[in-house]
Amino acid sequence: YDYRKELEREIESHGMTGSIHVIDHCDDMPAAYMLTDIVVSASLEPEAFGRVAAEAQALERPVIASDHGGARETVIHGETGWLTPPGDAKALAETINTVLDRSESERQDMAERAKSHIREHFSKERMCEWTLDVYNEVLSADPATP
């Protein structure tokens, strides 16, 4: 609660209350993503998969993510989204400005590439297939081989 208040005061102090919204729990994330101009996943610690970046791309939303963890696999910098150094507020702000300075058609072209990339490589079916391939590889490995 205190952290939220601190964020809201910071947003207000910069005159951004009309542009930045801190929301509570959301049961309809696709609708929430569709209300965004940019989805930012600025995690400080690497995430195994980086679901926010993948979901945003699947829904054709421009995405900026921290350059570590799973985001390195799901976001192709400059092609399907943008990656910034974790914890580098200046780089994040510059990237946000870069994205906002792009035309709507440029952002849409990137969003379409992102959607195709996610659907081709990270659909549930594809991820299950890859997981089963790993299991089959382990099961078929020669037990005498270290």
C-alpha positions in Angstrom: 0.0 0.0 0.0 2.8 2.5 0.9 4.7 1.6 -2.3 1.5 2.3 -4.4 1.1 5.7 -2.7 4.7 6.5 -3.4 4.3 5.6 -7.0 1.1 7.7 -7.3 2.9 10.7 -5.7 5.8 10.3 -8.1 3.4 10.1 -11.1 1.6 13.2 -9.9 4.8 15.2 -9.2 5.7 14.7 -12.9 2.3 15.7 -14.2 1.7 12.2 -15.6 -1.6 11.3 -13.9 -3.4 11.3 -17.2 -0.9 9.0 -18.9 0.3 6.5 -16.2 -2.3 4.4 -14.3 -1.6 2.1 -11.4 -4.3 -0.6 -11.5 -5.3 -3.2 -9.1 -5.7 -6.9 -9.8 -7.1 -7.5 -13.3 -9.1 -10.6 -14.3 -9.1 -9.7 -18.0 -5.5 -9.2 -19.0 -6.1 -9.3 -22.8 -8.4 -6.3 -22.3 -5.9 -4.6 -20.1 -3.1 -5.1 -22.7 -5.4 -3.8 -25.5 -5.8 -0.5 -23.5 -2.0 0.1 -23.6 0.2 2.1 -26.0 3.3 0.3 -24.7 3.7 -2.6 -22.3 6.8 -2.3 -20.1 8.2 -5.3 -18.2 11.1 -3.7 -16.3 12.0 -6.6 -14.0 15.2 -6.3 -12.0 15.6 -10.0 -11.6 15.7 -12.4 -14.5 12.4 -14.3 -15.1 12.5 -17.8 -16.4 10.0 -17.1 -19.2 8.9 -13.5 -19.0 5.2 -14.0 -19.5 4.2 -10.3 -19.7 6.5 -9.7 -22.7 5.2 -12.8 -24.5 1.6 -12.1 -23.8 1.9 -8.4 -24.9 3.6 -9.4 -28.2 0.9 -12.1 -28.8 -1.7 -9.4 -28.5 0.2 -7.1 -30.9 1.2 -4.6 -28.2 4.6 -2.8 -28.4 6.8 -4.2 -25.6 9.9 -3.1 -23.8 11.5 -5.6 -21.5 14.6 -5.9 -19.3 17.5 -7.5 -21.2 17.8 -10.7 -19.1 16.1 -14.0 -18.4 13.3 -15.2 -20.7 12.8 -11.8 -22.4 16.0 -12.4 -24.3 14.3 -15.4 -26.0 10.8 -13.9 -26.5 11.8 -10.3 -27.6 14.1 -9.8 -30.6 15.5 -6.3 -29.9 14.6 -3.9 -32.6 12.5 -6.4 -34.5 9.7 -7.6 -32.2 10.2 -5.2 -29.3 13.0 -3.5 -27.3 15.3 -4.7 -24.6 16.9 -2.3 -22.0 19.5 -3.0 -19.4 17.9 -4.0 -16.1 17.6 -1.2 -13.6 18.8 1.5 -16.1 16.0 4.1 -15.7 17.6 6.4 -18.2 17.8 3.7 -20.9 14.2 2.7 -20.2 13.0 6.3 -20.5 14.9 6.8 -23.8 13.4 3.6 -25.2 9.9 4.7 -24.2 10.5 8.0 -26.0 11.9 6.1 -29.0 8.8 3.9 -29.2 6.4 6.8 -28.7 8.2 8.8 -31.5 7.6 6.0 -34.0 4.6 6.3 -36.3 1.5 4.2 -35.7 2.2 2.2 -38.8 5.9 1.5 -37.7 4.6 0.3 -34.3 2.0 -1.8 -36.0 4.5 -3.5 -38.3 6.7 -4.4 -35.3 3.6 -5.6 -33.4 2.6 -7.9 -36.2 6.2 -9.4 -36.4 6.1 -9.9 -32.6 2.7 -11.7 -32.8 4.0 -14.0 -35.5 7.2 -14.7 -33.6 5.4 -15.6 -30.4 2.8 -17.8 -32.2 5.5 -19.6 -34.2 7.9 -20.2 -31.3 6.0 -19.9 -28.0 2.4 -21.3 -28.4 1.3 -23.8 -25.9 1.5 -26.5 -28.5 5.1 -25.6 -29.5 6.3 -25.3 -25.9 4.7 -28.7 -25.0 6.3 -30.2 -28.2 9.8 -28.9 -27.1 9.3 -30.1 -23.5 8.4 -33.6 -24.8 11.4 -33.6 -27.1 13.6 -33.0 -24.1 12.0 -35.8 -22.2 12.3 -38.1 -25.1 16.0 -37.2 -25.5 16.6 -38.0 -21.8 14.8 -41.3 -22.0 16.6 -42.4 -25.2 20.0 -41.4 -23.9 22.5 -44.2 -23.4 22.7 -44.8 -19.6 26.4 -45.7 -20.0 27.2 -42.2 -21.4 28.0 -39.7 -18.6 
